[in-house]
Amino acid sequence: MVFSSLTFIFAFLPILLSGYYIMQDIKSKNIFLFIAGIFFYAWGEPACVWLILFSIAVNYWLGLIMGRITSGKKLYLAAVIAFNLAILIFFKYSAFLAANINAILPLHLPIPKVPLPIGISFFTFKIISYLADIYRGTAAAEKNFIRFALYVSLFSQLMAGPIARYSAIAPQLLGREHSLALFKSGIERFITGLAKKIILANNLALVADSVFNIKSGAFGTWSAWIGIISYSMQIYLDFSGYSDMAIGLGQMFGFTVDENFNYPYISKSVGEFWRRWHISLGSFFRDYVYIPLGGSRCKNILKNYRNLFIVWFLTGLWHGASWTFICWGLYFGFFIAVERVFLSKLLAKSPALLQHLYLLLVTVLGWVFFRAGNFAESLLFFKRLAGMGPSRDITNPMLLLHDNGLLLIVSALACTPFLKGSAAQLSKHRLYPVFNSVVLLLLYAACIMYMSNSSYNPFIYFKF
Amino acid sequence: MKQKNCKQTENLILIIPFLCITVFFFVLSFLYPKYTLSLTENRMLAQPPVLSRQTIASFPGDFEKYFNDQFPGREKFLKLFSRLQLVSGKIKVRNLYIVNGFLLPQEYLYSDSDLAVSAEKTGALMRYIASVGKKGCYVSLPYKTSVYNDMLPAYIQNNFGELNYMNFVGRLDPGIKTCDAFRCYQGRDSLEQYFFKTDLHWNAKGAAVAYQYILQWLYEEKFIDSPVHSTLNFDFAYIEDTPYMGDLNRRFSYLFSTHETIPVFNSGEKPVQYYLSYDSDQYTLDKDEITDQSLNNGSENYNSVYTLNRGYYKMVSRDALLDTGVLVIKDSMQDAMTEMFSSVFQTTEVVDIRYLEDTALSQIIKDSEAGLVLLMYHQNNVTGDMFDFGIE
């Protein structure tokens, strides 16, 4: 069950809100939210609910031990992280590993068919950050099982993050503010995220898919560019929209978490882009991988770049068990390295427009690895982008532009702070609260219409 | 204090309507009547799933399907969505091109491998027809989007129907005779009169032009002995003041006008007997049984005006122009030609393999008294299930 579904909004959410606000004290509210989170997880992945419960129970216990021991703490941390990573690797990467081992060695390992539990990358990283924070002393081991369980299983962050740090959430688990202002802010964020996802991202997906799904490569340069630009906006609006919904839902239940996106496409360098894109993941890798490896302060300059590429290798791998994702991660690592060596200085002297164009070109091209199914498809797509046309073009780029021109323009604006800035300008007006509410409620109504239409599935024996 | 109250009011301006809308649909989803059929989508809607030990894994997914399908006001939301898409000026909506009030299905280019499979199956069918001592040929009928290709903006005129057909025919055994009946409108004016605007299908006038073309071709290729195409008189009656419920209009919740010209082939008073079974005269049919009688609101559709898709039926016409029989393996385009066939051939057997239940196609062909078998599909129907003849 995703947030952008009729079932979530009109069946799960009303029950959740009513139940939550009926509960009087924070302890009852936490228990209720924990049960809701597990139900939410079980709904999406009934067969794997035991895994998250097992993970919560074991890591609660491991955390308590971590808080108590005084010697051998580092070794213990390594062991508990290895334990959690082993679970993640088993479920997410075992088939990938077996396939790669088989490619190198004549072992003929069977390729395991393990179901991928929803959100495993997110809750595993939350747990690792918790254990690492206890080790560092920046957080105390949580003695209350429900509070720890709720941190891991908070439904709003369970499926797609943000990867909220325990230290940021811990005070809110003890007590949190419930105010009309926060609740309203939550609704605003939720509707905004829903609209980004349902109205913009889902329709951009249709445009992108109409090009990327042509596996034969029978599409031309114009279509390739329309496809990859649509996909670039789709992935941002989809993911940031989902983060908006998660943040908004959290606020409705009194939780506040840090932003996960900050208009990454307005960046002027790849480094800046990654400080604005999936911020919670970027900061996780910075704090728990890059800096512990020595970051950029190693005396040996090669080690600095080794650290950088380890992080980007892992960033790519985290996104999916495939070499195309790893390549995508290393691709960004390469540009960040190049920026460090000389490019950032060069860019700083260039006009801002040129810097933006550089960033957009690098990121948009990078998404080819992310979206294409394999390297052969990526290569084919790059050829099309470069103007190496097919013998037959079965797409209609003019039709794509004609029918989706407005969508592309609005989406492009939604990728920038323009709309938010315009709202800020209008907010000085006396009637702004009314205007703001009307616009948001209209967007909500439009989302309901789009969601209803998403199940439109005509039975067409189209061959007749 | 006053400022604080003002702030609270500003908050409530959004909170109250949001909660009202959310709770309203939540409550309504329990109270709203549950439907079994979606008229717009022509499909059965999901019903409440049963939770049991066996269904526990599939229950969430089934419940979401049910909740979506039965969402209060869903049909109205679908209609509103269609209306907004049309107002936005898009050319392609719900996989249909909309031009000059005509709804044209989007064409897809089929893969060479798929076309090779259907060509091979067609070859096997034709070999079987020959093996049981009958003549067979392939007849390709016009496809709406190809016919009205010129209506589309130049950048959409991809002619996939033509390409698919050429790729398919190019893979057929050279010995198979093919009638390109989709070319029947070449050189003719007023093409708009041949197809319903809001339906995938043609009307009787469009079918008649193709039928005449086919008869001429059959004569020239010596499949029939008499040049009946030159003597056949096409006379049409028109159904007036009756809404026409086009199958493509359905996708838009009938937002397009249902006022269409409905020509019907007037075969005179020639007595035709209809039979359900190919091997017994006992299973006689009333003609109504091969037309759609489900519409009870005074409207018409393609199957009620012409004939319905049935697995098999036979027509016997003692006053026909020819004293021979024909067996037609067809898709729904043929439905508008049914009465034209019974005017010309003494026996016409019509087979739609999608609806065949108990009897194999090979058995029907073998037992048929017809000497001629036509495989008659529209130009773009060159791959898929309709080539699963069950003959290797």
Interface residues (C-beta under 8 A of the other chain):
Chain A: M1 S5 L6 T7 I9 F10 A11 L13 P14 I15 L17 W43 G44 P46 A47 L180 A181 F183 K184 I187 E188 I191 S216 A218 R392 I394 N396 M398 L399 H402 D403 L406 P433 V434 N436 S437 L440 L441 Y444 A445 I448 M449 Y450 M451 S452 N453 S454 S455 Y456 N457 P458 F459 I460 Y461 F462 K463 F464
Chain B: K7 Q8 E10 N11 L12 I13 L14 I15 P17 F18 L19 I21 T22 V23 F25 F26 S29 T40 E41 N42 R43 I56 A57 F59 P60 F63 E64 K65 F67 N68 D69 F71 G73 R74 F77 L78 L80 F81 L84 S88 K90 I91 K92 R94 P105 L109 S111 P153 Y155 I156 N158 F160 L200 H201 R251 D331 S332 M333 R354 H378 N380 N381 T383 G384 D385 M386
